[in-house]
Amino acid sequence: MNELRAERLQVMLSPEELSSLDDFRFKHRMPTRAAAVRELLKLGLAGVATDAAAGVKSSDYGVFNRGPEGHTQGDAPEVK
């Protein structure tokens, strides 16, 4: 299938999310991270959808539970 892919989507992932993506990719023998993301999108869109409430931030939609402001202790910026 030769699909037109004219849009680029940039997504920021935590190290844990990236590791999970790579694990999924290699387990299912996907050729690229992009292919794995497209497959996960397809699976997610086929699943149960949730509606966001008012005030929900992008960081609230991580794969792993995150701390305040979407950061874990290791992600927090250094204060000097």
C-alpha positions as CSV (number, residue, x, y, z in Angstrom):
1,M,0.0,0.0,0.0
2,N,1.5,3.3,-1.0
3,E,-0.1,6.0,1.3
4,L,0.6,9.7,1.0
5,R,2.3,10.9,4.2
6,A,2.4,14.6,3.8
7,E,2.2,15.6,7.4
8,R,5.0,15.4,10.0
9,L,4.2,15.0,13.6
10,Q,6.7,15.8,16.3
11,V,6.2,14.1,19.6
12,M,8.4,14.5,22.7
13,L,8.8,11.3,24.8
14,S,10.4,10.5,28.1
15,P,13.2,8.0,28.2
16,E,10.7,5.4,29.6
17,E,8.2,6.1,26.9
18,L,10.9,5.8,24.2
19,S,12.1,2.5,25.7
20,S,8.5,1.1,25.7
21,L,8.1,2.2,22.0
22,D,11.4,0.5,21.1
23,D,10.4,-2.7,23.0
24,F,7.1,-2.7,21.1
25,R,8.9,-2.1,17.8
26,F,11.4,-4.9,18.3
27,K,8.8,-7.4,19.7
28,H,6.6,-6.9,16.7
29,R,9.5,-6.7,14.2
30,M,8.5,-3.2,13.0
31,P,11.1,-1.6,10.6
32,T,11.1,1.9,12.2
33,R,9.9,3.8,15.2
34,A,7.5,5.7,12.9
35,A,5.9,2.3,11.8
36,A,5.6,1.4,15.5
37,V,3.9,4.7,16.3
38,R,1.5,4.3,13.4
39,E,0.6,0.8,14.6
40,L,0.1,2.0,18.1
41,L,-2.1,4.8,16.9
42,K,-4.2,2.3,14.9
43,L,-4.6,0.1,17.9
44,G,-5.4,3.0,20.2
45,L,-7.9,4.5,17.8
46,A,-9.6,1.1,17.5
47,G,-9.9,0.9,21.3
48,V,-12.0,2.7,23.8
49,A,-11.7,6.5,23.5
50,T,-11.7,8.9,26.4
51,D,-12.9,12.5,26.4
52,A,-10.7,15.1,28.0
53,A,-12.1,17.3,30.7
54,A,-11.5,21.1,30.7
55,G,-8.0,22.0,31.8
56,V,-6.3,18.7,30.9
57,K,-2.7,19.3,29.8
58,S,-0.8,17.4,27.2
59,S,1.6,16.1,29.9
60,D,-1.4,14.4,31.6
61,Y,-1.4,11.9,28.7
62,G,1.9,10.2,29.3
63,V,2.4,6.4,29.1
64,F,3.7,6.4,32.7
65,N,2.5,8.2,35.8
66,R,4.4,11.5,36.1
67,G,4.9,13.9,39.0
68,P,3.7,17.5,39.2
69,E,4.2,19.4,36.0
70,G,4.7,16.1,34.1
71,H,8.2,15.6,35.4
72,T,9.8,12.8,37.5
73,Q,12.5,13.6,40.0
74,G,15.2,12.8,37.4
75,D,13.6,15.2,34.8
76,A,13.5,18.2,37.1
77,P,15.6,21.1,36.0
78,E,18.6,21.9,38.2
79,V,18.2,24.9,40.4
80,K,21.5,26.8,40.9
